[in-house]
């Protein structure tokens, strides 16, 4: 006989946050809060196509690289640290790993190499760290001030090799970001160049809700319905109970363009695009006009909800939606924690 309590699972924990009247420096802080994004969605009302400069800001110099079967000790090499860690911003994340069951690795622009380890591995390595959720431990190695190199190398050699996604932004604009790919190729590692995927959507709509007297969460949901091609005006309530956002003062247009980009995205790309969106929204002479960028982080990555909590590997789904209008922005963030 089945015990009913076996299926009495708690609902996932969901967090939401709305920040109004934000200036652009605050937008930058929100984008830089996390380092690893899997997709972005740009929504432009009253546009047949996404403005060219906005699209190019994401697609130019956006290639990233996959490194296969890479030992962790490669990141401890003095040449690597001198040439890349100390001369640019590195965004590197272990690929195809589940942070509830696997060891995960991240290297961030601050030079911190973060190891997410199960307890038995943490005990074998003998490195200093701190306890995290679900019997995991987190170890951080500061590559910009590396001490006890031989001891750390011996510990890292215990771990298996990993596949990584990596992107490097050099401090010197005359240096090519692909230099990091050549470095690993010269180290006899398999490296492939990856491109972002692009999808353009031009949905048919009757009206566009403004931010005036509207629930911003409903507008985010409305954009999601457009992306998935759902019927936003169902005639039968038993098929769908969805209703469009109520708005007393909609934007005076029936045109809208949506751009979806997926891949390995980093904050430096997104800040430039956000600035262009902000400038473009200010230039439009339409009442209540807005443009939006939605950012989705990688589920099994180093992540934090607010600056007041540390970054940890936490399985999650999150979306940060930034609406640019007039001289200010409205930010709506939502996150679902898969395990708490």
Secondary structure, DSSP 4 states (H G I P E B T S, - for coil): ---GGGG-PPPPEEEEEEEEEE-HHHHHHHHTT-S-EEEEEEEEET-SS--HHHHHHHHTT--EEEEEEE-GGGGG-HHHIIIIITTEEEEEEESS--TTTS-EEEE-TTSEEEEEEEHHHHHHHT---EE-GGGEEEEEEEGGG--SHHHHHHHHTTSPPEEEEEEEEESSTTS-TTHHHHHHHHTT-EEEEE--EEEEE----S-B--STTS-HHHHHHHHHHHHTT--TT-S-TTT----PPP-SS-BS---EEEEEEEEEE-HHHHHHHHHHHHHHHHH--STT--EEEEEEE-TTSEE-SSTTS--EE--EEEEEEEEEETTEEEEEEEEEES--
